Amino acid sequence: MKKTTTFSVLTSIYLLISGTALFAQPILVNTMTPFPVGTVDSVYSAPPAVAPGSGGAGVTWNLSTLAPYLQGYVSVVTPSATPYFSTFPTTTFCAELTVGINNVYIYERLSASKWEQLAENYYGPGTGSDYTPNPESALEFPMAYLDTLIDTFQKTGSGPSTVTIKYDGYGTLITPWETYTNVVRIYKYWGPGDYDYNWYTTSPNLGIVASFDAQNNAYTILRHDTSTTTGTKTIRATNTTLYPNPFSSTATLKIDGFNTLTNATLIITDLVGKEVKAVHITGNETTIQRDGLNPGLYFYHVANNETAVANGKFIIE
């Protein structure tokens, strides 16, 4: 019994010695701030072309040779604005996952002593994992390198289970797109053959940037916009509307605040992440032609000077 992609946040500590900046061990504390509402990232999966590697201090985990394919998108949303907030009224953080035709939700709660998961992949009663009987811990506070937590949790319809959570390493993570120099890795173990490694970036906010799932023998990687100086996430959200949706021949993409964009492109991908169309955007409304695309679900990505500003999905009938 396990969890998949989740989000949390850390703070980091920097040490200056002899005029040289060295990355020191990040300590997990309860003053952390989650990624803000409006954050949108692309979710990719990848076969295990490289091993997760060992834990330790000052480790470099090189995942640059993985071959990711697009699975969907994840957005940080206001918990009270989601359709199931009344089921999880104590949640303080919510992520909406768009994978396939469903929007599913991860509900989490930050307290003085721990970060807990209330539900994952949830889209109504009897779906996903509902931890109402006893939430599953993700992190404890404070938590330092090599600290270990054994947590008992229970989801609706099942008996109690345990998970071992260990802060097993920190250092640098290299993904196919980015290099993060302020990373913490958390090892989660539910039983033989059922464990995860989760890599978190730690400054200025933290979300999971990569995860290895031993049970499914696959990686999940989030594609972030980055700052060239710090390797941390930059958020530039733009509101877009695509209509009609579904459509059969043409649709219109409307972008609010188009005048803030300087070199915008609409990129359309299929369910496996293959780019099938790219359209240069020249105004606040852009017509999308079907141009022989097969019926089905597609994802769109609006980029401005290679910075992601909006994502969404549509269906061609």
N, C-alpha and C positions, 0 to 999 in steps of 0.2 A: 504494500500500500504506500503510495508515494505521491509527491507533487511534481509538476513539470516546471514550466517557466514561471518565475515569480520576480518580484521587485522588492528591493530594500535599499537602504542608504547607510553610508558610513561617513565618518570624518577621518582625515589623515593628519599625520604628524610629520613635520619636516625638521631636519637637524642640520645645523651649519657647523662644520668642523674645518678649521684652517682655511676658511674662505671658500670651501667647496660644498655645494648643496648635495646632501645625500638623502635618499629616500629611506625613511625609518619605518618601523613597524606601525601600520595603522591600528588604532584601538577603536573597537566598536563601542559607541556610547549612545545614550538615549536622546541626545540633542540633535540628532541627524534630521535632515529635511528631505523628503522624497522629491523625485522629479516633479515639476509643476504640472498642473492640469493643462492639457494641450500638447504635451509631448507625444510625438508619433514616430515610431521606428518600424523598419521592415524586419520581418522574422524569416530567417533562412534555416534550412536543415542541411546537413552534410554527412556523408558516410565517413566512417572512422579511418581516414587515410593515414592519420598519425595518432599515436597514443596520447592520453591525457598528461603523461609525465608524472614525475614525483613532486611532492610538496617540499617545502623548505623555505629558508630565508633568502631573499634576493634571487629568486628563481626566474628564468626566462622560459615561458611556455610559447613555443612557436607553432601556431596553427595556420600559418600563411599558405600552406600547400593544400588546404581543404578546398573542395569544389562545392560551394553552397548553391542551393536552389531555393527560390522564393516559396514560402509557405503562406504568408499573409502579413498582417500588420498588427501592431499593438499600440494602444493609445492610453494615456493617463487621463482619467475622466473624474468628474465630481461624483463621489459615491451617492449622494442624495438624488442625483439626476438619473441614476440607472434604474431599470425596471424592477430590481430585486432588493433595493435598499431596505425595504421594510422587513425583509427576512434576516438581514444582517445589519441592524441599526447601529451597532457599535464600531463598524468599520471606519478606519481613518484614511484608507488608501484603496483605490480601485483601478484596475487595468482592464480595458476591453480588448479582447483578442478577436480579430477578423480572420478566420481561417475557413476556406470553403464558403458555404452559404450561411453559416451560423456566426452570430456574434456571441461570444461567451465571456464570462467575467471572472476575475480573480479579486476576491475581497480579503483585505488584510487589516491588521490592527497593530499600531505602535503604542506601547505602554512604557512605563519607567523601567521595567525589568526585561522586556523581551519584545520581539517582533513575531507576530503570530499570523497564521493563515486561517481564515474563516471559511473560505470556499475557493475552489478552483474549477475552471472550465464549466462554470455554472450558467445555465440558461433556463431555469425553472425547476420546480419540484421533481425529484427523481433523476436529475441530470448531473453530470460532473461529480464532484466530491464536496459534500456539505459537512463541515466539521463542527456543526452546532453542538453536538454532545460534549466535545472537548477539542478546542482548536489545536492545530499542529504548529509547534514553534519552528521558526526559521533561524533566528539568532537570539542570543541573550545579551544583556548589557550589564556591566562592561564585558567585552570579550577580546582577549589578546591572542597572539600567535600560540598555537598548540592547546588552547582552552577547548574543552569538550563538554557537551551538554547531551544528556540522555533524556528524551522527552516522551511521555505517554500521551497519546492522542486518540481520538475516536471519531469516525465519520458516521453519519446517519445510515442505519441498516447494517452496521458491522460492529464487531467487538473491539476492545482496546488494542492498540498497536504501539510499538515503540520505534523511535528513530534516534540514531546517534549522529550528532552534529559536531564537526571538528573544524576549527580554523587551522588548516594544514599548510598554508603557504602564503607568501606575498612576494611581489616583484613586478615583472614586465610580461604583458600578454601581447602577442602579435597575431592579428587576425588577417584574413585575406584583404582587408581594406585599411586597417588602422593598427597603430602601435600604442598601447596604454602602458605608462610607466608607473602607475599607482594602483596596482591591482591586488586584491585579496582573493584567495581561493578557499571555498567552504566545501568540505566533504560531508555528504549525507548518506547514511547507511541504514536501510530498512531490513536487510536480510541477505543471505547468499545470492550473489548475482544481481542484487537490486540496490544500486547505489548511484549517486550523482556526484559530479564535480561542478561547482558553480563559480565562475569568475566574476568578480564585481570590480568596477572602476570606483574610485573613492573620492574624487575631487572634480568639480565642486559639489556634485550630488552623486549618488550611486544608483545604478541599476545593473542587473545581470547583463553582461555583454556576451557571454558564452557559457554553455552548459554541455556536459557530456553525460548522457543517460546510458548506463551499462545495460539496463534491462532491454532497451530498444537498440543498443549498439549504434548510437548516432549522436551527432552534435546538433545543438541549436545555437545560432549566432544572431545577435541583433546588429543591424547596420545603423550606425549613428553618424550624424554630422559631427565634424571635429574642428577643434581649434588647432592650427598648425604649430602653436607654441606649447600647448599643454596636453594635447591628445584627449581633451575632455569634450563633453557634449555641448553643442550649440543648438538652440531651439529657435526655429523661425517658422511659426505656424501661419498659414494663410487659409481662410475659409473658401472652400470651393463647393459648387453644386453642379451635379451632372444630371440632365433631364432630357427626354423622359428616361426612366430606368425601371424596367427593361426597355430596350428599343430594338427595332428591326432593321432600319436603314441608316438613320442619322441621329445624333444626339448633340446637345450643346453643353459645353463646360463653361460655367460662369465663375469668375474669380473676383472676390471682393478685395478691394485695395490693389488692383492691378498696377497702379502707378508706382507702387513700391518695388516692383520687379524690373530688372534691367535686361535679362537674357533668359527668358523662361521657355521650358520645353515640357511637353506632355509625353510621357513614356508609358506605353501599355504593354503589360505582360500577361501570359497565360498562367494556368494553375501551377505549372512546374517552373515558373520564373523566366521563361523564354520571352525576350522582347519581340513583339509582333507588330508594333507600330510606334513611330515617334512623330510628333507634330510640333512645329515651332509656334509658340503662342505670341500673337501680336496685339491682342486687345483683351478687354475684360470678358468677352464671350468668344469661344472658339467652337467651330462646328467639327464634329468627329464623324467621319464617313466609315461605314462598315467595311467597305473594300474587300469583300470576300471572306471576312473572318467567320469562322464556324460558330454556330449557336453555343452558348455556354457562359461561364463566369470568367471575368477578366478583372485585373487590378490596374489602376492607374496611379502614376507617380508624377507630381509636378516638381520640377527642379529649376532653380534660379542660380545661374553660374555654378552649377554642380552642387548646390546646397538644397536638400530636400525641404520643401515648404508645405506640401500637402500630399495626402494619399487617399485613395478610396477604391471602390469596386463598382462594377456594373455587370449587367446580364444582357447578352444579345439573344433575342428570340429566334 
